[in-house]
Structures are given as structure tokens and as C-alpha cells.
Amino acid sequence: MTVQWRKSSYSGGANDEQCVELGRLSPGIGVRDSKNPDGGHLTLTPAQFTDIIDQLKRRTER
């Protein structure tokens, strides 16, 4: 299975230091550092991914 990684739409700015890419994997969603694509990835279930996104949204709303 070839994974198609997608870079965050927030990447590519002047301070492009914290970039992530997402990929659909058979066990869930892969998350990796776009600056180090061969450095491995974190695999999350869809529920875990949703939970992290919800937590990040709450954190930025403060």
C-alpha cells in the first residue's frame, strides 16, 4: 500500500519549523514530521486523531 502524505495547509510560511504531514494507513492515520519523512511516523486510530484535534482546538481558543 502506497501512502499519500499530505502536508498541513498551515505549513510553508516564514516560520515553517513545525510542519506535519498526515497519511491514511490501514490501521488508522499516520502523522509524521514533514522535514524528516524517513524518521518514522505515529499511527493513531480515527478516534485518537479526533481527540487530539479537539484538544488542540480547545487549547488555541484560550
C-alpha positions as CSV (number, residue, x, y, z in Angstrom):
1,M,0.0,0.0,0.0
2,T,1.4,3.4,-1.0
3,V,0.7,6.1,1.5
4,Q,-0.1,9.5,0.1
5,W,1.1,12.0,2.6
6,R,-0.5,15.4,2.8
7,K,1.2,18.5,4.3
8,S,-0.7,20.7,6.6
9,S,-2.2,23.8,4.9
10,Y,-0.6,25.9,7.7
11,S,2.9,24.7,6.5
12,G,5.1,26.7,4.2
13,G,5.1,30.1,6.0
14,A,8.1,32.1,7.1
15,N,8.3,30.2,10.3
16,D,8.0,26.7,8.8
17,E,9.6,25.0,11.8
18,Q,6.6,22.8,13.0
19,C,5.2,21.0,10.0
20,V,3.3,17.8,9.9
21,E,2.0,15.5,7.2
22,L,-0.9,13.1,7.5
23,G,-1.4,9.9,5.7
24,R,-4.2,7.3,5.6
25,L,-2.9,4.0,6.8
26,S,-4.7,0.7,7.1
27,P,-4.7,0.8,10.9
28,G,-5.6,4.5,11.1
29,I,-4.0,7.8,10.5
30,G,-0.3,8.4,10.2
31,V,1.4,11.6,11.4
32,R,5.0,12.5,10.6
33,D,7.4,15.4,10.5
34,S,7.4,16.8,7.0
35,K,11.1,17.9,7.4
36,N,12.1,14.3,8.3
37,P,9.8,12.0,6.3
38,D,12.1,9.0,6.8
39,G,12.2,9.5,10.5
40,G,9.1,7.3,11.1
41,H,5.5,8.2,11.9
42,L,2.9,8.0,14.7
43,T,-0.1,5.9,13.9
44,L,-3.4,7.0,15.5
45,T,-6.9,5.5,15.4
46,P,-9.5,7.8,14.0
47,A,-10.9,8.3,17.5
48,Q,-7.4,9.2,18.8
49,F,-6.8,11.6,16.0
50,T,-10.2,13.3,16.5
51,D,-9.4,13.6,20.2
52,I,-6.1,15.3,19.6
53,I,-7.6,17.7,17.1
54,D,-10.4,18.6,19.6
55,Q,-7.7,19.2,22.3
56,L,-5.7,21.4,20.0
57,K,-8.8,23.5,19.1
58,R,-9.6,24.0,22.8
59,R,-6.0,25.0,23.5
60,T,-5.9,27.6,20.8
61,E,-9.3,29.1,21.8
62,R,-7.9,30.3,25.1
